[in-house]
Structures are given as structure tokens and as C-alpha cells.
Amino acid sequence: MKIRVSKQLIESILINLQPFLEKKDASQITSHIYVEAINNIVTIKATDGEIGLAITSSNLVIEHEGTFTANGKKLLDIVRILKNDEIILETLENNLNIKQDKSKFKLPTFNPENYPNFPLIENKPQITLDSINLIKGLKKISSAIDNNNPKFELNGALLDIKSNETKLVGTDTRRLSIASIITQNKHEFSLIIPKKAILEIQKLFMDQINIYYDATNLIIQNKNHYFFTRLINGNYPDYKRIIPSETKINITLPKKEMLEAIKMITTISQEIKITFNQESILFNSLTADNIEAKTELPIHTGLNENFELNVNSRYLLDFIAQVEESEFQILLNESTLPFVLKDKEFITIIMPIIA
């Protein structure tokens, strides 16, 4: 097999495929990319078995059709040091030769017939929802998803699909984020998508996509990308029980000023105390040392008595970063009970720090 490709194109493809490669064991075929050149189309794949991506392109010159595998990280390292010019990839015996002018590199290949198959979309049901809103919703909740929770289902986001609404849910047990999308679906079901997959979806897809699923996999496809992830098998907690049925206090807050005030305190401490007075909001650092940071915002809250809230500032900042309007709401009950941050169809419920 022999193809010619611009450095810029092959480098871009290889960068996108890096998160899908097996990193720890270079002897595994999943540390390799798979390349197929046929009928003027080149398809390049990477998968670690749990998550996979295939990218197709017609912007390459195929001199001889065929398939090969090569270590994805090493191939990218080679491409990066070459000049911004055409690169030749050619298989000879059991090796891949990478050539440009007088430079030549050689990488061993594996038998491409042993490369893992990707799940197919044939006979799989399709999820009907606005894919751009889905991607925006996943971005909003992704910071709340846990990373290494022994309850494996918490290391992913719940896609809870109802007939007229889809909720995207993420939690790390100290906070719960929910983004709602208006949808029309014939069937009601739920899926748990791993956090790693969610982060890659956000990077890869910015336009309309087709989404398919079964009991094991979620598949996302557009013109040039074919992405799949294994789903998490488990029972997601009943998140509806965490949402307060009613709240006593509802205050509208300015996004920009809140962001600046919280960041000012975090130079000293991530844990902060917020005191809501009738005509202002006070921010203080919560530190055991003799160090202090405090600031005040003149905001009319309408409260008749002070309300104090101790909280991890990171949870507030993660929420505010996703607020689309200039204002958002905070809904409170007692200083020791979970409180709600709300921006239209996006909410985060946070457990305060109990002194």
C-alpha cells in the first residue's frame, strides 16, 4: 500500500486519534492506528476497545490500495518533526516506511486483519434529539461527573430520555448537575455514557450528528467521523430525590460580579463563606490559618435576616462558567441543606460545607 498526504492533514487526524489508543502496552494492536485506503477514500481508526474513532478523508493520493497498522503515538511523533510538505506512507514487507525528501523512518506493523471491529449501526435504533443541544448539555454537566468512584455508574453521565424531555445528569456525590432538552421521543429509556467519551464528544462534534445505540454501545456519526463508546452497565441513582421540591429563598445574582468576587477569595482559600444580607453579599475565606480574604457586593437580596452559606468555590465557578445569561438564580432553604443554582434549563444542586 502507498499513499501521499499533506503533513497538516495527517497530523490533524493523528492528534484526534490519540485519546483512543492503548497507552500502557505498545505490544497490543490497540496501540496502533488502522489505515485502509480503497476507492479513493482513506479511513484511519483508533480504539482501545472501550472507545473508538474512525476518520475518513478523500484529500489523499492513493497510489496503491491496501491496509496497514502502525503505532499511533510513534507515527505522530515522526510526522510532527517533518517539514510542512507532502509525506509518503508505504508498506514494505511487515513495515511502514514514512518518507519525505531525504528523510526516512520505519515502523513495524501488525496484521490488520487482527484489528478490533467497530460496532455497526445496522438494525440499531436511533436517538431523536437536537444534537447541538445535546453537546451543549453534556458540556454543562461534565465537570460534575465523578472520575474514580467505586460506584462505576457515577463515572458517567445519565442520558434520561422521556417522551417530551431528555435530561442529562452528572454527579460526584457532593453536587448534581442537570441539563434539560425539549425532545419528542416514541420510546423512554436511559443510558450511562462514560466521562471519557463525553469529553471526546465535546471536542469532536460541533454540528448535526446521527446517534445510534443498543444495550452495549453508543455510536455517533457525521460525514467524516464514526465514534463509538461502550456504555456503563449499572443503575444510576434516583437523581429526582435530590432536587428540593420547594425553596424558601430565591435570589437573582449577576454572573460577572459573582465570578469576580468568588475568584478573588479563591486566591486564599477554595472553601468560602457567603453571607447574604438585605443590601449586600459578603464573601470570606474559610481558612484555619491567620490568613483572610474578603470582599462585598452591593446587591439587594430582600432578606429580612442574614443567611450564611459555606461552600466549595469550585462548584460555584464550574456552574457560573456554563451560565449563558448575564444573571442566574440561587435557591436556598437552610444553610445545612443542599441549595440550587439555576440558569434556564440548567441546574446544579450543591451540598454546602457543614461546619
C-alpha positions as CSV (number, residue, x, y, z in Angstrom):
1,M,0.0,0.0,0.0
2,K,1.2,3.5,-0.8
3,I,-0.4,6.9,-0.1
4,R,0.7,10.5,-0.3
5,V,-0.7,13.0,2.2
6,S,0.0,16.6,3.4
7,K,1.7,16.9,6.8
8,Q,-1.1,19.2,8.0
9,L,-3.9,16.7,7.2
10,I,-2.2,13.5,8.6
11,E,-1.0,15.4,11.7
12,S,-4.5,16.7,12.5
13,I,-6.0,13.2,12.1
14,L,-3.4,11.5,14.3
15,I,-3.9,14.2,17.0
16,N,-7.6,13.5,17.1
17,L,-7.0,9.7,17.4
18,Q,-4.5,9.9,20.3
19,P,-7.1,9.6,23.1
20,F,-8.4,6.4,21.6
21,L,-5.1,4.5,21.7
22,E,-3.9,1.9,24.2
23,K,-1.2,3.9,26.1
24,K,0.3,1.4,28.5
25,D,1.2,-1.6,26.4
26,A,2.8,-1.0,22.9
27,S,2.7,-4.7,22.2
28,Q,-1.1,-4.5,21.9
29,I,-2.6,-3.9,18.4
30,T,-4.8,-1.3,20.1
31,S,-1.8,0.9,20.5
32,H,-1.8,1.0,16.7
33,I,-3.9,3.0,14.3
34,Y,-5.6,1.1,11.4
35,V,-5.4,2.6,7.9
36,E,-7.5,1.5,5.0
37,A,-7.1,3.1,1.5
38,I,-9.7,2.0,-1.1
39,N,-11.8,3.6,-3.7
40,N,-10.2,7.0,-3.3
41,I,-11.1,7.1,0.4
42,V,-8.7,6.7,3.3
43,T,-10.2,5.6,6.7
44,I,-8.0,5.8,9.8
45,K,-9.1,4.2,13.0
46,A,-8.1,4.0,16.7
47,T,-9.6,2.1,19.6
48,D,-8.7,0.8,23.0
49,G,-11.7,-1.5,23.0
50,E,-13.8,0.8,25.2
51,I,-13.9,3.8,22.9
52,G,-13.1,4.2,19.2
53,L,-12.9,6.8,16.4
54,A,-12.7,6.4,12.6
55,I,-11.9,9.4,10.4
56,T,-12.4,9.3,6.6
57,S,-10.8,11.6,4.1
58,S,-10.6,11.9,0.3
59,N,-7.9,14.5,0.4
60,L,-5.1,12.0,0.0
61,V,-3.5,10.4,-3.1
62,I,-3.8,6.6,-3.1
63,E,-1.1,5.1,-5.4
64,H,-1.7,1.5,-4.2
65,E,-4.7,0.4,-2.2
66,G,-4.4,-1.7,0.9
67,T,-4.4,-1.7,4.7
68,F,-1.9,-1.5,7.5
69,T,-1.5,-0.7,11.2
70,A,1.3,1.3,12.9
71,N,1.9,2.6,16.4
72,G,-0.2,5.7,16.6
73,K,1.9,7.7,19.1
74,K,5.2,7.0,17.3
75,L,3.7,7.8,13.9
76,L,2.5,11.2,15.2
77,D,5.9,11.9,16.8
78,I,7.6,11.3,13.4
79,V,5.0,13.4,11.4
80,R,5.5,16.3,13.8
81,I,9.2,16.6,13.2
82,L,8.9,16.5,9.4
83,K,8.6,19.7,7.3
84,N,5.3,21.1,6.2
85,D,5.2,19.2,3.0
86,E,3.9,16.0,1.4
87,I,4.6,12.8,3.2
88,I,4.7,9.3,1.7
89,L,3.4,6.3,3.7
90,E,4.3,3.0,2.1
91,T,4.2,-0.6,3.4
92,L,7.0,-2.9,2.5
93,E,7.0,-6.5,3.9
94,N,6.0,-6.1,7.6
95,N,7.0,-2.4,8.0
96,L,5.6,1.0,7.3
97,N,8.0,3.4,5.7
98,I,7.5,7.1,6.2
99,K,9.3,9.3,3.7
100,Q,9.8,13.0,3.0
101,D,12.6,14.2,0.7
102,K,15.8,12.6,2.1
103,S,14.2,11.7,5.5
104,K,13.0,8.1,6.0
105,F,11.6,6.3,9.0
106,K,10.4,2.7,9.5
107,L,7.8,1.4,11.9
108,P,6.8,-2.3,12.4
109,T,3.2,-3.2,11.6
110,F,0.8,-5.8,12.8
111,N,-1.6,-7.9,10.8
112,P,-4.5,-5.5,10.0
113,E,-6.9,-8.5,10.0
114,N,-6.5,-8.8,13.7
115,Y,-7.6,-5.2,14.4
116,P,-10.7,-5.0,16.5
117,N,-14.0,-4.4,14.7
118,F,-16.1,-1.3,15.4
119,P,-19.8,-1.8,16.2
120,L,-22.1,-1.3,13.3
121,I,-25.2,1.0,13.1
122,E,-27.3,-1.5,11.1
123,N,-30.5,-2.5,12.9
124,K,-29.7,-0.2,15.8
125,P,-32.4,2.3,17.0
126,Q,-31.6,6.0,16.5
127,I,-32.0,8.7,19.2
128,T,-34.1,11.6,18.0
129,L,-33.0,14.9,19.6
130,D,-31.2,18.1,18.6
131,S,-27.6,17.0,18.6
132,I,-26.2,20.5,19.1
133,N,-28.3,20.9,22.2
134,L,-27.1,17.5,23.4
135,I,-23.4,18.5,23.0
136,K,-24.1,21.8,24.8
137,G,-25.9,19.9,27.6
138,L,-23.0,17.5,28.0
139,K,-20.6,20.4,28.3
140,K,-22.7,21.9,31.1
141,I,-22.7,18.8,33.3
142,S,-19.3,17.3,32.5
143,S,-17.5,19.0,35.4
144,A,-19.9,17.4,37.9
145,I,-19.2,13.8,36.7
146,D,-17.0,11.8,39.1
147,N,-13.7,10.3,37.9
148,N,-12.8,7.3,40.0
149,N,-15.9,6.5,42.0
150,P,-16.1,2.8,43.2
151,K,-19.8,3.0,42.1
152,F,-18.8,2.8,38.5
153,E,-22.0,4.2,37.1
154,L,-21.2,7.6,38.7
155,N,-18.1,7.9,36.4
156,G,-20.5,8.7,33.6
157,A,-23.5,10.8,32.7
158,L,-27.1,9.6,32.6
159,L,-29.0,10.3,29.4
160,D,-32.6,10.0,30.7
161,I,-34.9,10.1,27.7
162,K,-38.6,10.7,28.2
163,S,-41.3,11.3,25.6
164,N,-41.1,15.1,25.7
165,E,-37.9,15.8,27.5
166,T,-34.4,14.5,27.8
167,K,-32.3,15.1,31.0
168,L,-28.5,14.9,31.1
169,V,-27.3,14.2,34.6
170,G,-23.9,14.1,36.3
171,T,-22.9,13.9,39.9
172,D,-19.8,13.4,42.1
173,T,-22.0,12.9,45.2
174,R,-21.2,16.5,46.5
175,R,-23.1,18.1,43.6
176,L,-25.6,17.2,41.0
177,S,-25.9,18.9,37.6
178,I,-28.9,18.5,35.3
179,A,-29.4,19.9,31.8
180,S,-32.8,19.5,30.2
181,I,-33.6,19.4,26.5
182,I,-37.1,19.5,25.0
183,T,-37.5,16.4,22.8
184,Q,-40.1,14.2,21.1
185,N,-39.3,10.5,21.5
186,K,-41.5,7.5,21.0
187,H,-39.6,5.4,23.5
188,E,-38.5,6.1,27.0
189,F,-35.1,4.7,28.1
190,S,-31.8,5.7,29.8
191,L,-28.1,5.2,29.0
192,I,-25.0,5.9,31.1
193,I,-22.2,7.4,29.0
194,P,-18.6,7.3,30.4
195,K,-17.0,10.6,31.2
196,K,-14.0,10.0,28.9
197,A,-16.4,9.6,26.0
198,I,-18.3,12.7,26.9
199,L,-15.1,14.8,26.9
200,E,-14.2,13.4,23.4
201,I,-17.7,14.1,22.0
202,Q,-17.4,17.7,23.0
203,K,-14.0,18.0,21.2
204,L,-15.0,16.2,18.0
205,F,-18.6,17.2,17.2
206,M,-19.8,20.8,16.7
207,D,-22.5,20.1,14.1
208,Q,-25.5,17.9,13.5
209,I,-24.9,14.2,14.1
210,N,-26.7,10.9,13.9
211,I,-26.8,8.9,17.2
212,Y,-27.4,5.2,17.5
213,Y,-27.5,2.8,20.5
214,D,-28.0,-0.6,21.8
215,A,-27.6,-2.3,25.2
216,T,-23.8,-2.1,24.9
217,N,-22.7,0.8,22.7
218,L,-23.5,4.4,21.7
219,I,-22.5,5.4,18.2
220,I,-22.2,8.9,16.8
221,Q,-21.7,9.6,13.1
222,N,-21.3,12.6,10.9
223,K,-19.9,13.0,7.4
224,N,-16.2,12.2,8.3
225,H,-16.3,10.8,11.8
226,Y,-17.6,7.5,13.2
227,F,-17.3,7.4,17.0
228,F,-18.4,4.7,19.5
229,T,-18.2,4.1,23.2
230,R,-19.1,1.2,25.4
231,L,-21.9,2.2,27.8
232,I,-21.7,1.8,31.6
233,N,-23.8,-1.1,32.8
234,G,-25.4,-0.1,36.1
235,N,-28.3,1.6,37.9
236,Y,-27.9,5.3,38.2
237,P,-29.1,6.9,41.5
238,D,-32.6,8.4,41.5
239,Y,-31.5,12.0,41.0
240,K,-35.0,13.3,41.3
241,R,-34.9,12.7,45.0
242,I,-32.1,15.1,45.4
243,I,-33.9,18.1,43.8
244,P,-35.6,20.2,46.5
245,S,-39.4,20.2,45.9
246,E,-39.6,23.8,47.2
247,T,-37.3,26.5,48.4
248,K,-37.7,29.4,50.8
249,I,-35.4,32.0,49.3
250,N,-34.8,32.9,45.6
251,I,-32.2,35.5,44.8
252,T,-31.2,36.7,41.3
253,L,-27.4,37.2,41.0
254,P,-25.2,38.9,38.4
255,K,-22.9,36.5,36.7
256,K,-19.9,38.8,36.1
257,E,-19.7,40.3,39.6
258,M,-20.2,36.9,41.3
259,L,-17.5,35.4,39.2
260,E,-15.0,38.2,40.1
261,A,-15.9,38.1,43.8
262,I,-15.5,34.3,44.1
263,K,-12.2,34.3,42.2
264,M,-10.9,37.0,44.5
265,I,-11.4,34.8,47.6
266,T,-10.0,31.7,46.0
267,T,-6.6,33.3,45.9
268,I,-6.5,32.4,49.6
269,S,-9.0,29.6,50.0
270,Q,-11.1,27.3,47.9
271,E,-13.6,27.0,50.7
272,I,-15.6,30.2,51.2
273,K,-18.4,31.6,53.3
274,I,-21.1,33.7,51.6
275,T,-23.3,35.9,53.8
276,F,-26.5,37.2,52.2
277,N,-27.5,40.5,53.9
278,Q,-30.5,42.6,53.0
279,E,-28.5,45.0,50.8
280,S,-25.2,43.2,50.1
281,I,-23.5,39.8,49.8
282,L,-20.3,39.2,51.8
283,F,-17.6,36.8,50.7
284,N,-15.0,35.4,53.2
285,S,-12.3,32.8,53.0
286,L,-12.6,29.8,55.2
287,T,-9.1,29.1,56.5
288,A,-7.6,27.8,59.7
289,D,-4.5,30.0,59.5
290,N,-4.2,33.6,60.3
291,I,-4.9,34.5,56.6
292,E,-8.0,36.2,55.4
293,A,-9.7,37.3,52.1
294,K,-13.0,39.1,52.0
295,T,-15.0,41.3,49.6
296,E,-18.5,42.6,49.3
297,L,-21.1,43.1,46.6
298,P,-23.8,45.7,46.9
299,I,-26.9,43.6,45.9
300,H,-30.4,44.0,47.2
301,T,-31.4,40.5,48.3
302,G,-34.7,41.4,50.0
303,L,-33.9,39.2,53.0
304,N,-35.1,40.3,56.5
305,E,-32.2,38.4,58.2
306,N,-28.8,37.2,57.3
307,F,-28.2,33.9,55.6
308,E,-24.8,32.2,55.8
309,L,-23.6,29.5,53.3
310,N,-20.2,27.7,53.4
311,V,-19.3,26.1,50.1
312,N,-16.6,24.8,47.9
313,S,-16.0,27.6,45.4
314,R,-15.0,25.2,42.6
315,Y,-18.6,24.0,42.4
316,L,-19.9,27.6,42.0
317,L,-17.3,28.5,39.4
318,D,-18.0,25.4,37.4
319,F,-21.7,26.3,37.3
320,I,-21.1,30.0,36.5
321,A,-18.8,29.1,33.6
322,Q,-21.7,27.5,31.9
323,V,-24.3,30.3,32.5
324,E,-25.5,31.7,29.2
325,E,-27.3,34.8,30.5
326,S,-25.9,37.8,32.5
327,E,-27.8,36.6,35.6
328,F,-28.6,33.3,37.4
329,Q,-30.6,32.3,40.4
330,I,-29.7,30.8,43.7
331,L,-32.5,28.9,45.6
332,L,-32.0,28.3,49.3
333,N,-33.7,26.6,52.3
334,E,-31.4,26.1,55.3
335,S,-27.6,26.7,55.5
336,T,-27.0,23.0,56.1
337,L,-29.3,21.8,53.3
338,P,-28.5,21.4,49.6
339,F,-29.1,24.6,47.6
340,V,-29.8,25.1,43.9
341,L,-28.1,27.2,41.2
342,K,-30.4,27.7,38.2
343,D,-29.9,29.1,34.6
344,K,-32.9,28.4,32.4
345,E,-32.9,24.7,31.8
346,F,-29.6,24.0,33.6
347,I,-29.4,23.5,37.4
348,T,-26.8,22.4,39.8
349,I,-27.7,21.2,43.4
350,I,-24.7,21.6,45.8
351,M,-24.2,20.2,49.3
352,P,-22.8,23.0,51.5
353,I,-19.8,22.5,53.8
354,I,-21.1,21.7,57.3
355,A,-19.0,23.4,59.9
